[in-house]
Each structure stands twice: as C-alpha cells, then as structure tokens.
Amino acid sequence: MWESRASLAGLLLALIAPACAERPATDTTAGAGTQSAAAVVAGALKFIENDAPQALAEAKRRGVPIFVEAWAPW
Amino acid sequence: MRATVLNDAALAKHAGRFAWLSINTEESRNADFVERLGVEGYPTFLVLDGATGEVALRWAGSLTTPEFERLLDDGERAVAASGGSPADAALARADRLAAEGKTAEAAAAYTESLGLAPAGWTGRGRAVASLLSVIQKTGDLEQCAALARRETPGLERGPAFAGAAAAGLGCAADAPEDAAWRAAAMTELEGLVVESLALDSVLADDRSSAYGMLVDLRDGRGDEAGAKEMAGRWLNFLEAQAAAASSVEARAAFDSHRVGAALALGDPARAVPALLASERDLPDDYNPPARLAVLYRELGRHDDALVSSRRALDLAYGARKLRIYDTRADIYTKMGDPAAAKRTLDEALAYADTLPESQQPKAFMAQLKKKAAAIGA
C-alpha cells in the first residue's frame, strides 16, 4: 500500500471503511479480531501476538532481530 | 498477507532467524509501542534490532513470498547497517536512515544503491519503491513521478512494478493540473497501472486498490462512463477472487473493496449478499454490519441501515466506532432527522474523548465536529 495510492483511493475507500483510520487499508485481516497474548502459529512462522516485551526478551535471549507485522483489523 | 504469504510453508526455513511479533495497532495495550514504530499504513513490516529494539527497516505494503524472503535478508543487513554486495550495503544503509526519519540522506543512499546495482539485482524493485516513498515525504511530486517513469518500465512485472507505477501515478495526480509535466506523466503511468491489473503475481488486494485508483481518476476528470466501466471490471475481479478464496476470512477480506466497487458502479445492492454471508459466517466481527449499514443507507433502506449500524456499534471497539457513528448520523440526516444526527455525532465525539491520546484520530474527529456544528447551525 503505497502512500500516493492511498491518497488517491482515499476518497473512495473512506466511504466504505467502517474503521476510523485516516488512511485506507486493504482488508487482509478482516475478522481476525482481538487475539490473546499467547503465541500463535501463522503458517510456518510462530508469531507472538501483541506482546512486544516478550518478543524483545526472546530476541535478546536468542541474539536475533525482531520481525514485526503491524496490522489493523478492518 | 496473513491469508496468503505469511501462511506459506516455504517460509518455515526462516523461522529461527527472527523473533516474530504480530501487533494489532488498534489495541490499547499496544498504543505506546505502535507510536514508537511510526506505522503509516497497513500492513507494515518492520525489522527491529534485537539488542536495542530500535527500528532498522520499515516497509509498508504487501509482498510476494520471494519478496518477503528478500525483505528478511534486507532486515538483517539493516540491523548490521552493512553486508552483502555494495548495492545491498547501500540499501541497508538507506533502510536504516529511512527508519530514523533522515529522508534526504535515505534518498541519497537509495539512489546510490540503484547506481551500484548489477543487472538482475533482486533488491531493485523495493529500492525503487522505497525511494519513491521517501521522495513522497519531501513533497516533490515532479521528482516522484519522474523517478517512477524512469524506473518502473524496467522493473520485473510483479508487485514492485505495480507499486511503483501506482505511487508515481499518485504523485502525478496530486500535482497541480497546470503543471507542464503532469499530463504526459499521467498518461504513461496510468498505462503502467492498467498493465499491472493483469499481473497474477500481484496480490489481489493491491490490484483491487489499483482498480479503485483508476476509477477515482476517471471520476476526477469527469469521465463518468469510463469510471463505471472500470468499476464494473473491478467488481467482477473482486467477485471472482472472493469465489476462489480458501476460507471465510480470505473471502471477507474483499468485502470493503466490494462495497467500494458496487458504490462506484452505482449498484450497492450487488454487494449486499456478500456482506450478509460475511455477517453470518463472522458473527463477532463488526465489519459486515458496518458495511451493510453503508449499503442500506445508499439504497434508501434507512431502517435496515440503522439496525445494521447498531449491531456494528455493539461489536466494535476503539477508534473504529467513530466511522460507524458517522454513517449512523448520515442515515438520520437522509431520514430528515437532523436532531438525531447531531445527537449521534455528539455521542461519537464524547466517545472519542475517552480514547487514549495516541488512538484519537484527530483529523477525523475534526471532520465530525465540523459536521455536528453544521447541523447545529
């Protein structure tokens, strides 16, 4: 989602996005809803859900970077 | 991305390289962390230095599996601020600078990476798209469009090509109409965006956004027939994609764009069955009833619209409730009940004030205030 596309499509998508984002977004996670802080498996990758301190602690312990997927549920 | 790339079994071999974190940006408990990440669109992928938690690479947009794998390599190099070929190292430096908000320095480093790139360099597409992104931040629309015209035709036909074409077209469209360079840029870049519609390797949500952009452009220049024709193609595309979806969630992911396409086509009723199916299959999700409220409002089915928006409000949480309130106010206005519309907007604003500061959508709140004041006047 490139920003200029967002600015152009914004007028149209603002009509339809029920969420209150100030940028339009695609609906890749619709229905995902709130999830627990427990780790969940997304395919082959085990994501820690909504717990940044846990991810940072794990990264430090294993000596690896953190990969973050930031999303919005709409 | 969740329904497609992130579920790809081919990614299993990368599991040990990172600590993997998924963040719902609208959850209150994530507010401080999200503010620090500097997220500007969805989805955004970031690579953080595991030792410090600092952002080393930020990428907003969808990716194919090979591009995602390349992003993982780039992320590790960005943490190290070096590594790989000279072009890779320059890209890593550029990513780090961009993550630090050093726009001009990042643009120079991205440009350097492109200059150093050997033929067939797999980083080219993302480097071009990232350079376009930092140029957009400077507001130099002409440079943005010129870069897109220069680089996009040579990119491999895939997501980066599609993104660069769309970004360049966006810059051209946002430029003043009397800019001498604008018309030629629009024509060339619009042709490239149209070309991207047929690329199966581009994710469906990105292609859908491109359709929406093309509809919007045609509307903007008063080409009503062209806009309708493109909206029809857009809706056909979405319906075909939804029919082939592998799960309820994957199918519902197309709902918002289906509503947009149906509205652009002037046929809101065509999206109603899909939204009813989503509400049936995802009973805890506020989105289907919220979208139904929009469709019913446009169809003049005001009572149904109010019932749907009430169901959506009961399920929604956080800032997203505000747009539902806004739709509800519009329904009352169309029903000829300004007092109820004003009450609804006041309720929305009172609710917005209860949200944490970082979750308050200031621009949208200002719109609601203006609308409430206009009704009250």
Boltz contact constraints between the chains, C-beta under 6 A:
constraints:
  - contact:
      token1: [A, 1]
      token2: [B, 41]
      max_distance: 6.0
  - contact:
      token1: [A, 1]
      token2: [B, 60]
      max_distance: 6.0
  - contact:
      token1: [A, 1]
      token2: [B, 61]
      max_distance: 6.0
  - contact:
      token1: [A, 2]
      token2: [B, 163]
      max_distance: 6.0
  - contact:
      token1: [A, 2]
      token2: [B, 166]
      max_distance: 6.0
  - contact:
      token1: [A, 2]
      token2: [B, 167]
      max_distance: 6.0
  - contact:
      token1: [A, 3]
      token2: [B, 136]
      max_distance: 6.0
  - contact:
      token1: [A, 4]
      token2: [B, 136]
      max_distance: 6.0
  - contact:
      token1: [A, 4]
      token2: [B, 167]
      max_distance: 6.0
  - contact:
      token1: [A, 4]
      token2: [B, 170]
      max_distance: 6.0
  - contact:
      token1: [A, 4]
      token2: [B, 171]
      max_distance: 6.0
  - contact:
      token1: [A, 5]
      token2: [B, 166]
      max_distance: 6.0
  - contact:
      token1: [A, 5]
      token2: [B, 170]
      max_distance: 6.0
  - contact:
      token1: [A, 5]
      token2: [B, 209]
      max_distance: 6.0
  - contact:
      token1: [A, 5]
      token2: [B, 213]
      max_distance: 6.0
  - contact:
      token1: [A, 7]
      token2: [B, 170]
      max_distance: 6.0
  - contact:
      token1: [A, 8]
      token2: [B, 170]
      max_distance: 6.0
  - contact:
      token1: [A, 8]
      token2: [B, 173]
      max_distance: 6.0
  - contact:
      token1: [A, 8]
      token2: [B, 213]
      max_distance: 6.0
  - contact:
      token1: [A, 8]
      token2: [B, 216]
      max_distance: 6.0
  - contact:
      token1: [A, 9]
      token2: [B, 209]
      max_distance: 6.0
  - contact:
      token1: [A, 9]
      token2: [B, 212]
      max_distance: 6.0
  - contact:
      token1: [A, 9]
      token2: [B, 213]
      max_distance: 6.0
  - contact:
      token1: [A, 9]
      token2: [B, 216]
      max_distance: 6.0
  - contact:
      token1: [A, 12]
      token2: [B, 212]
      max_distance: 6.0
  - contact:
      token1: [A, 12]
      token2: [B, 216]
      max_distance: 6.0
  - contact:
      token1: [A, 12]
      token2: [B, 260]
      max_distance: 6.0
  - contact:
      token1: [A, 13]
      token2: [B, 260]
      max_distance: 6.0
  - contact:
      token1: [A, 16]
      token2: [B, 256]
      max_distance: 6.0
  - contact:
      token1: [A, 16]
      token2: [B, 259]
      max_distance: 6.0
  - contact:
      token1: [A, 16]
      token2: [B, 260]
      max_distance: 6.0
  - contact:
      token1: [A, 17]
      token2: [B, 256]
      max_distance: 6.0
  - contact:
      token1: [A, 18]
      token2: [B, 290]
      max_distance: 6.0
  - contact:
      token1: [A, 18]
      token2: [B, 323]
      max_distance: 6.0
  - contact:
      token1: [A, 18]
      token2: [B, 324]
      max_distance: 6.0
  - contact:
      token1: [A, 19]
      token2: [B, 320]
      max_distance: 6.0
  - contact:
      token1: [A, 20]
      token2: [B, 319]
      max_distance: 6.0
  - contact:
      token1: [A, 20]
      token2: [B, 320]
      max_distance: 6.0
  - contact:
      token1: [A, 20]
      token2: [B, 322]
      max_distance: 6.0
  - contact:
      token1: [A, 20]
      token2: [B, 323]
      max_distance: 6.0
  - contact:
      token1: [A, 20]
      token2: [B, 361]
      max_distance: 6.0
  - contact:
      token1: [A, 20]
      token2: [B, 364]
      max_distance: 6.0
  - contact:
      token1: [A, 22]
      token2: [B, 361]
      max_distance: 6.0
  - contact:
      token1: [A, 22]
      token2: [B, 363]
      max_distance: 6.0
  - contact:
      token1: [A, 22]
      token2: [B, 364]
      max_distance: 6.0
  - contact:
      token1: [A, 23]
      token2: [B, 41]
      max_distance: 6.0
  - contact:
      token1: [A, 25]
      token2: [B, 42]
      max_distance: 6.0
  - contact:
      token1: [A, 26]
      token2: [B, 205]
      max_distance: 6.0
  - contact:
      token1: [A, 27]
      token2: [B, 253]
      max_distance: 6.0
  - contact:
      token1: [A, 27]
      token2: [B, 256]
      max_distance: 6.0
  - contact:
      token1: [A, 28]
      token2: [B, 1]
      max_distance: 6.0
  - contact:
      token1: [A, 28]
      token2: [B, 2]
      max_distance: 6.0
  - contact:
      token1: [A, 28]
      token2: [B, 253]
      max_distance: 6.0
  - contact:
      token1: [A, 29]
      token2: [B, 2]
      max_distance: 6.0
  - contact:
      token1: [A, 30]
      token2: [B, 252]
      max_distance: 6.0
  - contact:
      token1: [A, 30]
      token2: [B, 253]
      max_distance: 6.0
  - contact:
      token1: [A, 30]
      token2: [B, 287]
      max_distance: 6.0
  - contact:
      token1: [A, 31]
      token2: [B, 249]
      max_distance: 6.0
  - contact:
      token1: [A, 31]
      token2: [B, 252]
      max_distance: 6.0
  - contact:
      token1: [A, 31]
      token2: [B, 282]
      max_distance: 6.0
  - contact:
      token1: [A, 31]
      token2: [B, 285]
      max_distance: 6.0
  - contact:
      token1: [A, 42]
      token2: [B, 6]
      max_distance: 6.0
  - contact:
      token1: [A, 43]
      token2: [B, 6]
      max_distance: 6.0
  - contact:
      token1: [A, 43]
      token2: [B, 7]
      max_distance: 6.0
  - contact:
      token1: [A, 43]
      token2: [B, 8]
      max_distance: 6.0
  - contact:
      token1: [A, 44]
      token2: [B, 9]
      max_distance: 6.0
  - contact:
      token1: [A, 44]
      token2: [B, 11]
      max_distance: 6.0
  - contact:
      token1: [A, 44]
      token2: [B, 12]
      max_distance: 6.0
  - contact:
      token1: [A, 45]
      token2: [B, 11]
      max_distance: 6.0
  - contact:
      token1: [A, 45]
      token2: [B, 15]
      max_distance: 6.0
  - contact:
      token1: [A, 45]
      token2: [B, 20]
      max_distance: 6.0
  - contact:
      token1: [A, 47]
      token2: [B, 20]
      max_distance: 6.0
  - contact:
      token1: [A, 47]
      token2: [B, 22]
      max_distance: 6.0
  - contact:
      token1: [A, 48]
      token2: [B, 21]
      max_distance: 6.0
  - contact:
      token1: [A, 49]
      token2: [B, 22]
      max_distance: 6.0
  - contact:
      token1: [A, 50]
      token2: [B, 24]
      max_distance: 6.0
  - contact:
      token1: [A, 50]
      token2: [B, 27]
      max_distance: 6.0
  - contact:
      token1: [A, 50]
      token2: [B, 30]
      max_distance: 6.0
  - contact:
      token1: [A, 52]
      token2: [B, 33]
      max_distance: 6.0
  - contact:
      token1: [A, 55]
      token2: [B, 19]
      max_distance: 6.0
  - contact:
      token1: [A, 55]
      token2: [B, 21]
      max_distance: 6.0
  - contact:
      token1: [A, 56]
      token2: [B, 53]
      max_distance: 6.0
  - contact:
      token1: [A, 58]
      token2: [B, 19]
      max_distance: 6.0
  - contact:
      token1: [A, 59]
      token2: [B, 19]
      max_distance: 6.0
  - contact:
      token1: [A, 59]
      token2: [B, 50]
      max_distance: 6.0
  - contact:
      token1: [A, 64]
      token2: [B, 18]
      max_distance: 6.0
  - contact:
      token1: [A, 64]
      token2: [B, 19]
      max_distance: 6.0
  - contact:
      token1: [A, 64]
      token2: [B, 50]
      max_distance: 6.0
  - contact:
      token1: [A, 65]
      token2: [B, 18]
      max_distance: 6.0
  - contact:
      token1: [A, 65]
      token2: [B, 47]
      max_distance: 6.0
  - contact:
      token1: [A, 65]
      token2: [B, 50]
      max_distance: 6.0
  - contact:
      token1: [A, 65]
      token2: [B, 79]
      max_distance: 6.0
  - contact:
      token1: [A, 66]
      token2: [B, 19]
      max_distance: 6.0
  - contact:
      token1: [A, 66]
      token2: [B, 21]
      max_distance: 6.0
  - contact:
      token1: [A, 66]
      token2: [B, 48]
      max_distance: 6.0
  - contact:
      token1: [A, 66]
      token2: [B, 50]
      max_distance: 6.0
  - contact:
      token1: [A, 67]
      token2: [B, 18]
      max_distance: 6.0
  - contact:
      token1: [A, 67]
      token2: [B, 20]
      max_distance: 6.0
  - contact:
      token1: [A, 67]
      token2: [B, 47]
      max_distance: 6.0
  - contact:
      token1: [A, 68]
      token2: [B, 21]
      max_distance: 6.0
  - contact:
      token1: [A, 68]
      token2: [B, 46]
      max_distance: 6.0
  - contact:
      token1: [A, 69]
      token2: [B, 22]
      max_distance: 6.0
  - contact:
      token1: [A, 69]
      token2: [B, 45]
      max_distance: 6.0
  - contact:
      token1: [A, 70]
      token2: [B, 23]
      max_distance: 6.0
  - contact:
      token1: [A, 70]
      token2: [B, 25]
      max_distance: 6.0
  - contact:
      token1: [A, 70]
      token2: [B, 39]
      max_distance: 6.0
  - contact:
      token1: [A, 70]
      token2: [B, 44]
      max_distance: 6.0
  - contact:
      token1: [A, 71]
      token2: [B, 42]
      max_distance: 6.0
  - contact:
      token1: [A, 71]
      token2: [B, 43]
      max_distance: 6.0
  - contact:
      token1: [A, 72]
      token2: [B, 25]
      max_distance: 6.0
  - contact:
      token1: [A, 72]
      token2: [B, 26]
      max_distance: 6.0
  - contact:
      token1: [A, 72]
      token2: [B, 42]
      max_distance: 6.0
  - contact:
      token1: [A, 74]
      token2: [B, 287]
      max_distance: 6.0
